[in-house]
Amino acid sequence: MLKEFADEYQPLLIKETKDKKRPKFPNKSLLLAACAACIGGTFQYGYNISIINAPTTHVQNFINQTWRERYQTDISADVLTLLWSTIVSIFTIGGLLGVTVGGKMSVKLGRYTER
């Protein structure tokens, strides 16, 4: 190698030792964004759980009343729990389907402008 090009290629051939001493950490804004996503995600999950659990007694009373009107007998606690669990599961599945279809529909339909 020519002497005039030796200095130009020197950083490529020999790694500096000070890079090995100090580990590279992610950017502060990346760490802040990751923490915000983690905290925000758990907050949304907890909020949705509280929203679905808040009307539990009202919905179970409605199910019990409707069952009594239709069949002239009280519903057993096991069947009531099964129906309530099914309602909560359908709510979650509906959210999953809405998220799946909503993105594709927004891309396909787009925004409408006045013509």
C-alpha positions as CSV (number, residue, x, y, z in Angstrom):
1,M,0.0,0.0,0.0
2,L,1.2,3.4,-0.9
3,K,2.3,5.7,2.0
4,E,-0.1,8.5,0.9
5,F,-3.1,6.2,1.1
6,A,-2.1,4.5,4.4
7,D,-3.6,7.3,6.6
8,E,-6.8,7.2,4.6
9,Y,-7.4,3.5,5.2
10,Q,-6.1,3.4,8.7
11,P,-9.5,3.6,10.5
12,L,-10.8,0.7,8.4
13,L,-7.9,-1.5,9.2
14,I,-7.3,-1.0,12.9
15,K,-10.2,-0.6,15.3
16,E,-9.7,1.9,18.1
17,T,-9.5,0.6,21.6
18,K,-11.7,3.3,23.1
19,D,-14.8,1.9,21.3
20,K,-14.3,-1.4,23.2
21,K,-14.1,0.3,26.6
22,R,-17.4,2.1,26.4
23,P,-20.6,0.1,25.4
24,K,-23.0,1.9,23.1
25,F,-26.4,2.6,24.5
26,P,-29.5,3.4,22.6
27,N,-30.5,7.0,22.1
28,K,-32.4,8.6,25.0
29,S,-35.4,9.3,22.8
30,L,-35.6,5.7,21.8
31,L,-35.6,4.6,25.5
32,L,-38.3,7.2,26.3
33,A,-40.4,6.0,23.4
34,A,-40.1,2.3,24.5
35,C,-41.0,3.2,28.1
36,A,-44.0,5.3,26.9
37,A,-45.2,2.4,24.7
38,C,-44.9,-0.1,27.6
39,I,-46.7,2.1,30.1
40,G,-49.3,3.3,27.5
41,G,-50.1,-0.3,26.5
42,T,-50.6,-1.5,30.0
43,F,-52.7,1.6,30.8
44,Q,-55.0,0.9,27.8
45,Y,-55.3,-2.8,28.7
46,G,-56.3,-1.9,32.3
47,Y,-58.7,0.7,31.1
48,N,-60.4,-1.7,28.8
49,I,-60.6,-4.4,31.5
50,S,-62.2,-1.9,33.9
51,I,-64.7,-0.8,31.1
52,I,-65.8,-4.3,30.5
53,N,-66.0,-5.2,34.2
54,A,-67.8,-2.1,35.4
55,P,-71.3,-3.1,34.1
56,T,-70.9,-6.7,35.2
57,T,-73.8,-6.7,37.7
58,H,-76.1,-4.8,35.4
59,V,-75.5,-7.1,32.5
60,Q,-75.9,-10.2,34.6
61,N,-79.1,-8.8,36.1
62,F,-80.4,-8.2,32.5
63,I,-79.5,-11.8,31.5
64,N,-81.2,-13.2,34.6
65,Q,-84.3,-11.1,34.0
66,T,-84.5,-12.0,30.4
67,W,-84.0,-15.7,31.2
68,R,-86.8,-15.5,33.8
69,E,-89.2,-13.9,31.4
70,R,-88.5,-16.4,28.7
71,Y,-88.3,-19.7,30.7
72,Q,-90.2,-18.8,34.0
73,T,-87.2,-20.0,36.1
74,D,-84.0,-18.5,37.5
75,I,-80.8,-19.1,35.7
76,S,-78.1,-21.1,37.5
77,A,-74.9,-19.4,38.6
78,D,-72.8,-21.6,36.3
79,V,-74.9,-20.8,33.2
80,L,-74.9,-17.1,34.1
81,T,-71.1,-17.2,34.4
82,L,-70.8,-19.0,31.1
83,L,-73.0,-16.4,29.3
84,W,-71.1,-13.5,30.8
85,S,-67.7,-15.1,29.8
86,T,-69.1,-15.5,26.2
87,I,-70.2,-11.9,26.1
88,V,-66.7,-10.7,27.2
89,S,-65.0,-13.0,24.7
90,I,-67.2,-11.8,21.9
91,F,-66.3,-8.2,22.8
92,T,-62.6,-9.0,22.5
93,I,-63.0,-10.9,19.2
94,G,-65.0,-8.0,17.9
95,G,-62.2,-5.6,18.7
96,L,-59.7,-7.9,16.9
97,L,-61.9,-8.1,13.8
98,G,-62.5,-4.4,13.9
99,V,-58.7,-3.7,13.9
100,T,-58.1,-6.2,11.2
101,V,-60.8,-4.9,8.8
102,G,-60.5,-1.2,9.8
103,G,-57.0,-0.8,8.4
104,K,-57.8,-2.4,5.1
105,M,-61.0,-0.4,4.7
106,S,-59.3,2.9,5.4
107,V,-56.7,2.2,2.8
108,K,-59.3,1.0,0.2
109,L,-61.9,3.8,0.8
110,G,-59.5,6.6,1.9
111,R,-60.7,10.0,2.7
112,Y,-63.6,11.5,0.8
113,T,-63.2,15.0,-0.3
114,E,-66.0,17.3,-1.5
115,R,-66.5,17.1,-5.2
